[in-house]
Amino acid sequence: MSAWRTIPCLALAALLVAAGHVHAQSQPATQPQRVSPVPAPPRVVAPDMALRLAIDQLREEGQTFRRSGDLPRQQPDFAESFAHRVRAEDVIEAICEVQDREDAAVDAYIRWQLLSFDVDLSVMDDATYERLLARLPRLARSPSANIEMHGDLERLALGAGRNADVKAELEQRWDAVHFEDKQVELLNQPALKFRELVADAMPETGMRRVGVLLFDLQGRIAAACDTRGVKTRLTKTLRERMNDDTISLEQRWKLIRYVEQLPGDETKIVRDVVFYATQPADVRYSTYTIRSTDVKKWTAYLNRHEP
């Protein structure tokens, strides 16, 4: 397995750059009943303080998620219940910065819910877009991608067919890894949801959506997350951009050269362990990577023709 190469985001982002105020969704006004007191108006706070209050509340929710494993919200809907006005430029700045340096899952949860303020990400300037790509919420790496663990499972597998104790140890070890994988999948949900929503928010023309999807794909490979959905979406987006005249010939050629360098990065995970009565157990693997067939399709679309 080749080592993960860190690909400079600014080089890619430079190829892809081309694209008021917002407040939490207010509740419809209702007339108070005669028997009920009129509620006090929300406390007025400065705009920068409003954002800080929102982040502090979301941090508490994110920490609750980290402890319990249950998402407090299934959708990005925090803004619907937040009482204060938040400036669009403040939200955009916040989602481009790490909001919790001690816990990537909490950071991702905060930034995912900040997207509920429904800001227009197409107004980002080039430098802000580059920062967003460089600082997408990090994904936790799957425990089943641990190379040392692969060696341990292979060693136990050799003796599992003739030694009941070794077989039991292998079963226990694989069950533990499988359980840890499920925990990591859960903790990665806010980061994955954030990445998907940011891709959705990119303009329907130009290469900014392609940039988000490429960075998302590379991050998923490094963390051993499922890549099928993002690969499919990247292929679809490039096909839709095949005849997009807003993309210059120079941009297309530079992106082609970039994409051609991607094959080779891969992450291998244990997919399953199969046990037999008297033979060694079979440790089976899957590999997350960008294959030459993927590159062939993507470069064809960038060259403005079908593969």
C-alpha positions as CSV (number, residue, x, y, z in Angstrom):
1,M,0.0,0.0,0.0
2,S,1.5,3.3,-1.0
3,A,1.8,6.0,1.6
4,W,-0.8,8.8,1.4
5,R,0.6,11.7,-0.4
6,T,-0.4,15.2,0.8
7,I,-1.5,17.0,-2.3
8,P,-1.2,20.8,-1.9
9,C,-4.7,22.3,-1.9
10,L,-3.7,25.6,-3.2
11,A,-2.4,24.1,-6.4
12,L,-5.8,22.5,-7.2
13,A,-7.8,25.4,-5.8
14,A,-6.1,27.8,-8.1
15,L,-7.4,25.8,-11.0
16,L,-10.9,25.8,-9.9
17,V,-11.7,29.4,-8.6
18,A,-13.9,31.2,-11.0
19,A,-17.6,32.6,-8.5
20,G,-25.4,40.6,3.0
21,H,-26.6,39.7,6.0
22,V,-28.4,36.5,7.0
23,H,-30.3,35.6,10.0
24,A,-31.8,32.6,11.6
25,Q,-35.1,31.5,10.1
26,S,-37.7,33.5,12.0
27,Q,-40.9,32.0,13.3
28,P,-44.2,33.3,11.8
29,A,-45.7,36.1,13.9
30,T,-48.7,35.0,16.0
31,Q,-51.1,37.0,18.1
32,P,-50.7,36.1,21.8
33,Q,-53.9,34.8,23.4
34,R,-55.5,37.1,25.9
35,V,-54.8,34.8,28.8
36,S,-51.1,34.5,28.1
37,P,-48.5,37.2,28.8
38,V,-46.6,38.7,25.8
39,P,-43.2,37.0,25.6
40,A,-40.2,39.3,26.2
41,P,-38.2,40.1,23.0
42,P,-34.9,38.3,22.5
43,R,-31.9,39.9,24.0
44,V,-30.1,42.1,21.5
45,V,-26.5,41.2,21.0
46,A,-23.7,42.4,18.7
47,P,-23.4,40.4,15.4
48,D,-20.0,39.0,16.3
49,M,-21.2,38.0,19.7
50,A,-24.2,36.3,18.1
51,L,-22.0,34.0,16.1
52,R,-19.9,33.2,19.2
53,L,-23.1,32.3,21.1
54,A,-24.2,30.0,18.3
55,I,-20.8,28.3,18.2
56,D,-20.8,27.8,22.0
57,Q,-24.2,26.2,21.9
58,L,-23.2,24.0,19.0
59,R,-20.0,23.0,20.9
60,E,-22.2,21.7,23.8
61,E,-24.3,19.8,21.3
62,G,-21.2,18.4,19.6
63,Q,-19.8,17.2,22.9
64,T,-23.1,15.6,23.8
65,F,-22.9,13.7,20.5
66,R,-19.3,12.7,21.2
67,R,-20.3,11.3,24.6
68,S,-23.5,9.6,23.7
69,G,-23.0,8.6,20.0
70,D,-26.4,10.0,19.2
71,L,-26.7,13.1,16.9
72,P,-28.8,15.8,18.6
73,R,-30.0,16.8,15.2
74,Q,-30.5,14.7,12.1
75,Q,-30.6,17.8,9.7
76,P,-28.8,21.1,9.8
77,D,-31.6,23.0,11.5
78,F,-29.9,24.9,14.3
79,A,-30.7,28.3,12.8
80,E,-34.5,27.7,13.1
81,S,-34.3,27.9,16.9
82,F,-31.5,30.5,17.3
83,A,-32.8,33.8,18.4
84,H,-30.2,36.2,17.2
85,R,-29.2,37.7,13.9
86,V,-25.9,36.4,12.4
87,R,-24.1,38.0,9.5
88,A,-23.5,35.9,6.4
89,E,-19.9,36.9,6.1
90,D,-19.3,35.7,9.7
91,V,-20.8,32.3,9.0
92,I,-18.7,31.9,5.9
93,E,-15.6,32.8,7.8
94,A,-16.5,30.3,10.6
95,I,-17.1,27.3,8.3
96,C,-13.6,27.9,6.7
97,E,-11.9,27.6,10.1
98,V,-11.4,24.8,12.6
99,Q,-13.8,25.4,15.4
100,D,-12.5,22.7,17.8
101,R,-8.9,21.7,17.6
102,E,-9.2,19.0,20.3
103,D,-12.0,17.0,18.7
104,A,-12.5,16.6,15.0
105,A,-16.0,15.2,15.5
106,V,-17.1,18.3,17.5
107,D,-15.5,20.6,15.0
108,A,-17.4,18.9,12.1
109,Y,-20.7,19.0,14.1
110,I,-20.3,22.8,14.7
111,R,-19.6,23.6,11.1
112,W,-22.3,21.3,9.7
113,Q,-24.9,23.0,11.8
114,L,-23.6,26.5,10.9
115,L,-24.7,25.7,7.3
116,S,-28.3,25.9,8.6
117,F,-28.0,29.6,8.3
118,D,-28.4,29.1,4.6
119,V,-25.7,31.5,3.4
120,D,-24.8,31.8,-0.2
121,L,-21.4,30.1,-0.6
122,S,-21.1,31.3,-4.2
123,V,-20.2,34.7,-2.9
124,M,-16.8,33.4,-1.5
125,D,-13.8,35.0,-3.1
126,D,-11.0,32.9,-4.4
127,A,-8.9,33.0,-1.2
128,T,-11.8,32.0,1.0
129,Y,-12.7,29.1,-1.3
130,E,-9.1,27.9,-1.1
131,R,-9.2,28.0,2.7
132,L,-12.4,26.0,2.7
133,L,-10.8,23.3,0.6
134,A,-7.7,23.2,2.8
135,R,-9.7,23.0,6.0
136,L,-12.6,20.7,5.3
137,P,-13.5,18.9,8.5
138,R,-11.2,15.9,9.1
139,L,-12.3,12.3,8.9
140,A,-11.3,9.8,11.5
141,R,-9.4,6.9,10.0
142,S,-11.1,3.5,10.0
143,P,-9.4,1.1,12.6
144,S,-9.6,-1.7,10.0
145,A,-7.0,0.2,7.9
146,N,-4.4,-0.2,10.6
147,I,-1.4,-2.1,9.1
148,E,-0.2,-3.5,12.4
149,M,-3.7,-4.9,13.0
150,H,-3.6,-6.6,9.5
151,G,-0.5,-8.4,10.6
152,D,-2.0,-9.5,13.8
153,L,-5.1,-10.9,12.1
154,E,-3.0,-12.7,9.5
155,R,-0.9,-14.3,12.2
156,L,-3.9,-15.5,14.1
157,A,-5.6,-16.7,10.9
158,L,-2.8,-19.2,10.2
159,G,-3.5,-21.1,13.4
160,A,-7.3,-20.7,13.6
161,G,-7.9,-24.0,11.7
162,R,-6.1,-26.2,14.1
163,N,-6.3,-24.4,17.4
164,A,-9.6,-23.6,19.0
165,D,-8.1,-21.0,21.4
166,V,-6.4,-19.2,18.5
167,K,-9.7,-19.2,16.5
168,A,-11.5,-17.8,19.5
169,E,-8.9,-15.0,19.9
170,L,-9.2,-14.2,16.2
171,E,-13.0,-14.0,16.4
172,Q,-12.7,-11.7,19.4
173,R,-10.1,-9.5,17.8
174,W,-12.1,-9.2,14.5
175,D,-15.4,-8.4,16.4
176,A,-13.6,-5.7,18.3
177,V,-12.2,-4.1,15.1
178,H,-15.6,-4.3,13.4
179,F,-17.2,-2.6,16.4
180,E,-14.6,0.2,16.4
181,D,-15.2,0.7,12.7
182,K,-18.9,1.3,13.3
183,Q,-18.1,3.8,16.0
184,V,-15.8,5.7,13.7
185,E,-18.4,5.6,10.9
186,L,-20.9,7.3,13.3
187,L,-18.4,10.0,14.5
188,N,-17.6,10.8,10.8
189,Q,-21.2,11.6,10.0
190,P,-21.1,15.3,10.6
191,A,-17.9,15.7,8.6
192,L,-19.4,13.7,5.7
193,K,-22.7,15.7,5.8
194,F,-20.8,19.0,5.8
195,R,-18.8,18.0,2.8
196,E,-21.9,16.9,0.9
197,L,-23.8,20.1,1.7
198,V,-20.8,22.3,0.7
199,A,-20.6,20.5,-2.7
200,D,-24.4,21.1,-3.1
201,A,-23.9,24.8,-2.5
202,M,-21.2,25.3,-5.2
203,P,-22.3,27.0,-8.4
204,E,-23.9,24.9,-11.2
205,T,-21.2,26.0,-13.6
206,G,-17.4,26.2,-13.3
207,M,-15.1,23.9,-11.4
208,R,-15.7,24.8,-7.8
209,R,-18.0,21.8,-7.1
210,V,-15.4,19.6,-8.8
211,G,-12.7,20.9,-6.4
212,V,-14.8,20.1,-3.3
213,L,-15.6,16.6,-4.6
214,L,-11.9,15.9,-5.4
215,F,-10.8,17.0,-2.0
216,D,-13.6,15.0,-0.4
217,L,-12.6,11.9,-2.4
218,Q,-9.0,12.2,-1.4
219,G,-9.9,12.6,2.3
220,R,-12.2,9.6,2.2
221,I,-9.4,7.4,0.7
222,A,-7.0,8.5,3.4
223,A,-9.5,7.7,6.1
224,A,-10.8,4.5,4.5
225,C,-14.3,5.8,4.1
226,D,-16.7,4.6,1.4
227,T,-15.9,6.4,-1.9
228,R,-18.5,5.0,-4.2
229,G,-21.0,7.9,-3.8
230,V,-18.5,10.7,-4.2
231,K,-16.9,9.0,-7.2
232,T,-20.3,8.7,-8.9
233,R,-21.1,12.3,-8.2
234,L,-17.7,13.5,-9.4
235,T,-18.2,11.6,-12.6
236,K,-21.7,13.1,-13.1
237,T,-20.4,16.6,-12.3
238,L,-17.6,16.4,-14.8
239,R,-19.9,15.0,-17.5
240,E,-22.3,18.0,-16.8
241,R,-19.3,20.3,-17.2
242,M,-18.2,18.7,-20.5
243,N,-19.4,21.6,-22.6
244,D,-19.3,24.3,-19.9
245,D,-17.9,27.4,-21.7
246,T,-17.2,29.1,-18.4
247,I,-14.3,26.8,-17.9
248,S,-11.2,27.9,-19.8
249,L,-9.1,25.6,-21.9
250,E,-6.1,26.4,-19.6
251,Q,-8.2,25.4,-16.6
252,R,-9.1,22.1,-18.3
253,W,-5.6,21.2,-19.2
254,K,-4.2,22.0,-15.7
255,L,-6.9,19.9,-14.1
256,I,-6.3,17.1,-16.5
257,R,-2.6,17.0,-15.4
258,Y,-3.6,17.1,-11.8
259,V,-6.1,14.2,-12.1
260,E,-3.5,12.1,-14.0
261,Q,-1.3,12.2,-10.9
262,L,-4.0,10.7,-8.6
263,P,-3.8,6.9,-9.2
264,G,-1.6,5.1,-6.8
265,D,-2.9,6.6,-3.5
266,E,-4.8,3.8,-1.8
267,T,-5.9,2.5,1.6
268,K,-6.4,-1.1,2.3
269,I,-8.9,-2.3,4.9
270,V,-10.0,-5.6,6.3
271,R,-13.4,-6.3,4.8
272,D,-14.1,-9.7,6.4
273,V,-12.7,-12.7,8.1
274,V,-13.9,-16.1,6.9
275,F,-13.5,-19.1,9.2
276,Y,-13.2,-22.8,8.2
277,A,-13.4,-26.0,10.2
278,T,-9.8,-27.3,9.7
279,Q,-8.1,-24.8,7.4
280,P,-6.6,-21.3,8.2
281,A,-9.0,-18.5,8.3
282,D,-9.2,-16.1,5.3
283,V,-8.6,-12.4,6.0
284,R,-10.2,-10.6,3.1
285,Y,-9.4,-7.0,2.1
286,S,-10.9,-4.1,0.2
287,T,-8.9,-1.2,-1.2
288,Y,-10.0,2.4,-1.5
289,T,-8.2,4.1,-4.4
290,I,-8.5,6.1,-7.6
291,R,-8.1,3.7,-10.5
292,S,-6.8,4.4,-14.0
293,T,-10.4,3.7,-15.3
294,D,-11.7,6.6,-13.1
295,V,-9.0,8.9,-14.5
296,K,-9.8,7.9,-18.0
297,K,-13.4,8.9,-17.6
298,W,-12.7,12.1,-15.9
299,T,-10.0,13.3,-18.3
300,A,-12.3,12.5,-21.3
301,Y,-15.0,14.8,-19.9
302,L,-12.4,17.5,-19.2
303,N,-11.4,17.0,-22.9
304,R,-15.0,17.6,-23.8
305,H,-15.9,14.2,-25.1
306,E,-17.4,10.9,-23.9
307,P,-15.0,8.3,-22.6
